[in-house]
Amino acid sequence: MAAPWADSVTPVPPPAAAVPHTSTLLYAGVVTGAWSGLLSLAVYGIGRLLGVPFEVFRPGSDTLEVVPWLLVLLVPLVAALGGALLAAIALGRRHARRIVFWAGTGLALLSCVNPLVQPSEVLWSTRIWLLIPHVITWFLVVPQLARIVGDSEPGMYAVRD
């Protein structure tokens, strides 16, 4: 089986610098996390304009509190950076792309539990609007990290005859 670039005019594999490292993942985490944070903040603003209260029970609290806008902006960034560090564990492993994609999808689904299991005092409009940033963050972060990690799989840049 030939390498993907074997039919190229210049059948030379990419340089070793093209193999991703943890710093590559962290950079991708910052970029995708920042974008998902900004889009989540826009969704939060639109929801507030439409009258969604965004009042939830925080862990250890017995009163409804409004979700702060700064939290909506920063949590996706922190999640993306954490995901990038976790994805770095899979660098250089077989099936790294699939592992990171499905592990990231599982973590994203797990993060959706908190809005869904809020007590009955929390309106469903708030719960649904709080799920949208989770979907945005999954959509922007997980496939990108999986793609980058997939480029480090064994044999990805090896020339085969």
Protein Blocks (a to p, Z undefined) as FASTA:
>chain_A
ZZfklmpmblcdddfklpccfklmmmmmmmmmmmmmmmmmmmmmmmmmnopaoiacdehi
abdcdddfklmmmmmmmmmmmmmmmmmmmgoiahklmmmmmmmmmmmmmmmmmmmmgcfk
lcfklmmmmmmmmmmmmmmmmmmmmmmmmmmgghklpccZZ
